[in-house]
Amino acid sequence: MRREVPCMANPAAHDAAEPLLVPAGHGRTFEAKRGQRLSIIDVAGQQAADFVAVVHADPTEQLSPTHTRRQLGSLFFEIGDCLYSSLGRPLLRVLEDTVGVHDANVPACDDTRFTVDFNVEGHRNCLDNLHAGLALYGISPADVPEPFNLFQNGPVTADGRMRVTDPTSRPGDHITFEVLEDLVCAVSSCPQDIIPGNGLKVTDIAISLVSA
């Protein structure tokens, strides 16, 4: 049973902004300010987007799927829920979600995922995509936060097993957050094209930041 946890809202008027593009299989790092509306958009549909964030003033405080699950008492989040930091503080609040299917259990794919599991060398991966920009903020590969895998379809079976299958998202589907603290964020358009997870075709993700 879910436990309701209050989260602070910060409603404000906003103006439209030009979206940022995350090219298929690549990553993008950006800053999001408190009070902004942040939208992650699946441009072509069926594309997972690994999403991480750290607090700008203290990058050791990270957006945390583990702490979010504990605070919500659920493996999944819904509209109105907050996503929490490693210190238990709300960093984002879900305002809109046209899909409603996301994953917070599976780690970012990394080099070993492809070399060990698929015997493929040099494949692009989410960990490298996320770290490339976060490195400019002094974050090491080992300190890249665990991601929220937006649009990723990771159902949990009745016997407690995790699965990963193709997203249900369609072109233009999106999730929108209210930003509750100044953050450094990174998004990876997941490069997985060997097994289901992106419809076996990696495509673009778009990011919209609308300022107060």
C-alpha positions in Angstrom: 0.0 0.0 0.0 1.4 3.4 -1.0 2.2 5.9 1.8 1.4 9.5 0.8 4.3 11.9 1.3 3.7 15.6 0.9 5.9 17.5 -1.5 6.4 21.3 -1.8 4.9 22.8 -5.0 6.2 26.1 -6.5 3.6 27.1 -9.1 4.6 30.0 -11.4 3.9 31.6 -14.8 6.2 30.3 -17.6 7.1 31.3 -21.1 7.8 28.9 -24.0 11.4 27.8 -24.7 13.1 26.2 -27.7 13.5 22.4 -27.0 17.0 20.9 -26.7 17.6 17.8 -28.9 19.2 14.7 -27.6 20.3 12.9 -30.8 19.6 9.2 -31.1 22.0 7.1 -28.9 23.7 10.2 -27.4 23.3 12.3 -24.2 22.8 15.9 -23.1 23.6 17.6 -19.9 21.9 20.9 -18.8 21.0 23.0 -15.8 17.4 23.4 -14.6 16.4 26.2 -12.3 13.9 26.0 -9.4 10.4 26.9 -10.6 11.0 25.8 -14.2 8.9 23.2 -16.0 11.0 20.4 -17.4 9.6 18.2 -20.1 11.2 15.1 -21.6 9.7 14.3 -25.0 9.8 11.0 -26.9 10.1 12.4 -30.4 9.4 9.3 -32.5 7.9 6.9 -29.9 9.2 3.7 -28.2 12.5 5.4 -27.1 13.7 5.0 -23.5 15.4 8.1 -21.9 17.8 7.6 -19.0 17.4 10.6 -16.7 19.6 11.7 -13.8 20.1 14.8 -11.8 22.2 16.3 -9.0 21.7 19.3 -6.8 23.7 22.2 -8.4 24.9 23.6 -5.1 26.0 20.1 -3.9 26.4 17.4 -6.6 26.9 14.8 -3.9 23.1 15.1 -3.3 21.5 13.1 -6.2 18.1 12.4 -7.5 17.6 8.8 -6.2 15.2 6.1 -7.4 15.9 4.2 -4.2 14.9 7.0 -1.9 11.9 7.8 -4.1 10.6 4.3 -3.9 11.0 4.4 -0.1 9.2 7.7 0.2 6.4 6.7 -2.1 6.1 3.2 -0.9 5.9 2.1 -4.5 8.1 0.9 -7.4 6.4 3.4 -9.7 5.4 7.1 -9.6 2.3 8.9 -10.7 1.2 12.5 -11.5 1.4 14.6 -8.4 4.3 12.5 -6.9 7.7 14.0 -6.1 11.0 12.4 -7.0 13.4 12.5 -4.1 17.1 13.0 -3.4 19.6 10.8 -1.6 18.9 13.1 1.4 15.2 12.5 1.2 14.3 16.0 -0.2 11.9 16.4 -3.1 13.7 17.7 -6.2 11.0 17.3 -8.9 7.2 17.0 -9.0 5.4 15.2 -11.7 2.9 17.6 -13.4 2.0 15.8 -16.6 2.6 12.3 -18.0 1.0 11.1 -21.2 2.5 7.6 -20.9 2.4 6.6 -17.3 4.9 3.7 -17.9 8.5 4.3 -16.7 11.2 2.3 -14.9 13.1 3.1 -11.7 14.7 -0.3 -11.1 17.2 -1.0 -13.9 20.7 0.6 -13.9 22.0 2.5 -16.9 23.5 0.3 -19.6 27.3 0.6 -19.6 30.2 -0.9 -21.5 30.1 -4.2 -19.6 26.4 -4.6 -20.6 27.4 -4.9 -24.2 30.8 -6.5 -23.9 29.8 -9.2 -21.3 26.2 -9.8 -22.2 26.3 -9.3 -26.0 30.0 -9.7 -26.9 29.9 -6.3 -28.6 32.9 -3.9 -28.2 32.7 -0.2 -28.2 28.9 0.1 -28.3 27.5 3.5 -27.2 25.9 3.2 -23.7 23.9 5.4 -21.3 26.5 5.6 -18.6 29.1 7.1 -20.9 26.4 9.4 -22.4 25.4 10.7 -18.9 28.9 11.0 -17.6 30.2 13.0 -20.6 28.5 16.2 -19.5 28.4 15.5 -15.8 32.2 15.2 -15.8 32.3 19.0 -16.3 30.8 19.3 -12.8 33.4 17.1 -11.3 31.3 13.9 -11.3 33.2 10.6 -11.8 31.7 7.6 -13.7 31.3 5.8 -10.4 29.3 8.8 -9.0 26.8 9.1 -11.9 23.4 8.6 -10.2 21.2 5.6 -10.8 18.7 6.7 -13.5 15.0 7.1 -13.8 14.4 5.3 -17.1 11.7 7.4 -18.6 9.3 5.7 -21.1 11.1 2.4 -20.4 8.6 -0.5 -20.1 9.9 -2.5 -17.2 7.0 -4.5 -15.7 7.4 -6.5 -12.6 5.8 -10.0 -12.9 3.5 -11.6 -10.3 6.4 -13.8 -9.1 8.6 -10.7 -8.5 10.8 -10.8 -11.6 11.7 -7.8 -13.7 11.3 -7.6 -17.5 12.3 -5.1 -20.1 10.2 -4.8 -23.2 9.5 -2.1 -25.8 8.0 1.2 -24.5 4.3 2.0 -25.0 5.1 5.6 -25.8 4.0 7.1 -29.1 5.5 10.1 -31.0 5.3 13.2 -29.0 4.5 11.6 -25.6 6.1 13.4 -22.7 6.5 13.7 -19.0 6.7 17.2 -17.4 8.2 18.0 -14.0 8.2 21.1 -11.8 11.8 21.7 -10.7 11.9 22.2 -7.0 15.7 22.9 -6.6 18.4 24.2 -8.9 19.7 21.0 -10.6 22.2 19.7 -13.1 20.5 17.1 -15.2 21.5 14.6 -17.9 19.5 12.6 -20.4 20.6 9.7 -22.5 18.7 8.5 -25.5 19.3 4.9 -24.7 21.5 3.3 -27.4 20.1 -0.3 -26.9 19.4 -1.8 -30.3 20.2 -5.4 -29.7 17.3 -6.6 -27.6 13.8 -5.0 -27.1 13.7 -1.8 -25.1 13.6 0.8 -27.8 11.6 -0.9 -30.6 15.0 -2.0 -31.9 15.4 1.4 -33.4 17.2 4.2 -31.5 15.6 7.7 -32.0 15.8 11.2 -30.6 14.7 12.6 -27.3 13.7 16.3 -26.9 14.0 18.4 -23.7 11.9 21.5 -23.0 12.7 23.9 -20.2 10.1 26.6 -19.6 11.2 29.4 -17.2 9.3 31.3 -14.7 
